């Protein structure tokens, strides 16, 4: 999609786009659906707002919350992604069979439950890696 002039997005931003309701979704709900912190969801939202793919609008159900929804450009990108996914699935079906692709899709779309919590040592290792990767 990037070759077609689309804005590059991170895996977290792509996941956010996938769980976003057409009428809009709060950041808290997006974080819950993605099994990430509100801060992580907020960062992904801000990147996509800055790219012109999402917008924030008042939530009619709550004066304190805002809904996140796709812009016109975001809708176009969402449709384009669907077309590309369908083409890829057709190519895969030609190679491994439609039934296998359908089983694969059902497996990947099934609820996996909440991700396992990190141990203290895993968290410390992730922080150390992050610091090392930034070069600080």
N, C-alpha and C positions, 0 to 999 in steps of 0.2 A: 504494500500500500504506500510505503514511503516513496517508492519509485514513481507512483502515480500522483505525487504531490501532497500526500496526506501527512498530517502532523504526526511525528513519531511519539508513541506513548509507552510508558513503563508497564511491566506486567501488572502492577497494582492498579494502575489507571485503567488498563484493559479489563481487569476483573470488576472494577467499579462500574464501568460502562455496561457490563453484562448483567449486573444485579439491579440496575436503575429502572424504576417503574416509568412508564411513559408519561404519567401525570406529574412525576416528581417524587423524590424521596428525601427524607431528612438525613443529615450526616450521621446521626446516631443509628438510624436504621441501616444505612449503608455499612457502617462499621460492624454492626451485628451480623449482617448477611455475609460479610467478607471475613468474619472472625479476626478482625484487627482492632487496634485501638481507635478511639475517635480521632486522635492526633494523626495517625497514619491515613485514615479516611479523609480527614480535612486537608492534609498535604496533597493527596491525589486529586481532590476536588479543586483545590486552588490551581494546580498545574493545568487541569483541563479547562478551568474558567479562563486562565491566562491565554490558553491556546484557542479560545473562542468556541470550544466544543460543548461547554456546559454553562449554565447561568444559575444564579440564585434568585428565587422569587419568594415573596411572603407566603407563609403557610396559612391558608384560610382557617385552619382548625386551631392554630396557636399563634398568638401575637409574638411569642418569644422565639419561635423557630422559623427557619427558612427551608424551602424545598429546593432541591437540586434537580435540574432537568436539562435535557439536551437543547442546544440552540438549533437553529435551522442547519448550520454547518455540521453540528453534532449528529443530527438525524441523518444527513447525507452520508456521513462517515459510518454510522451504524448500519445503514442499508448496504453500503458498499462492502462492509465487513461480512455481512450475511451472504452476499453474492459470492464472495471469495470462498467462504466456508463451504457453501453448497458445491462449488466447483471442485474444491479439494476432496470433499466427501464422494463426489461422483468419480473422480480419478481413483480414489482409494477403493471404491466399490468395484471398479473394473479390474482391479488387481486382486482383491481378497474376497469379493462377493458382497452383495447388498446386505444379506442376513448378518454377516460378520460385522459390517459397519454399523448396522442397527444395534447389535448387541454391545459393541464398543461404545457407541453414543449413550445408550441406556446406562451402562456401567459408569461412564464418566459423569453423567448428570445425576446419578443417585446421590442422596445425602451421605456424606462421609462422616458426619458428626463433627464435633469441635476438635480442632487440632490439639495434640498432646501438649501439656504445659512443659516449658523448658525447666530443666534443673538449674540450680544455682551455677554449676560449673559450665553448662551449655550457654547460659546467659553471659557469664564472664568471658567465655571464649568468643562469643559473637561481638561483644563490646570491644574486646582487644583486636579482633579482626577489622572491625569498622575503623578504629583509631589508626591501625596500621595502613589500611587502604587509603585513608585520607592523607597519610604521610605526616601526621602530627605526633 
